[in-house]
């Protein structure tokens, strides 16, 4: 039987994360799947193309999604 690695995801940004319809806790939560984290991340900045927001794997630190084309430093 193969051991399955569990991955969790968090949202990061250097900008304030807020939404008119999501609670602030949505942006500090740890998500069990990347799709939910990405869907939430998209809602948390006014202009995702200009205000980078990222979804990061908690276990590896790998950026699995970013709202901009620029590399994170």
N, C-alpha and C positions, 0 to 999 in steps of 0.2 A: 504494500500500500504506500503510495507516494505521500509525502508530507507537503501540505499546501501552505505556502507563505502568505500570511495575511498582510495586506498593505492598507494604510490609512493615509488620508490626504488633508492638508490644511491650505488656507488661502493666505497669501502674503502680498503686501504692497507697501510702497513708501508713502502712499497717499492715504488720507482718511477714507475709511470704508464705511459707507452708510447707504441706506435705502429708505425710500418712503414707505415701503410695504414689508420689508424684512426686519426682524429684530436685530439689534447689534450683536447678539450672541451667534447669529448665523455666520458672522465673519471671523469668529474665534473658535468655532466648532471644529472638531476633527471628524472627517467624513469617511465612511467605509468604502466608498467608491468614487472614482475620479469624475464620473459624469455628474453626480450631484454637486461636487465641489466646483466644477467648471460652471454649471448652470447658476450657482449662487454667486460665484466670482464675477460673472458678466454683469450682474445686477448692482454691484457695489461701488462703481465709480461712474462719474458723469460721462466721461469719454474714454472707454477702454483702449482705444487706439493711441491716445496721448498719455493717459495715466496708467502705467503698466500695473497689471494685477497678475499674479501667478498662482498656480496650483502646484503644490510641492508634496512629494511622497515623504511622509514623516520618517519612515524607516531608513530611506536611502539619501534623502536630501535632494533627490533629482527633481528638476522642474519638469512636470508632465504636460503643462499647458501654460502659455503666456498670451496676454492680450495684444502685445506688440511684436514687431519683427526683430526688435533689438535684443542682443544677448545680455543677460543679467550679469552684472559684475559684483 
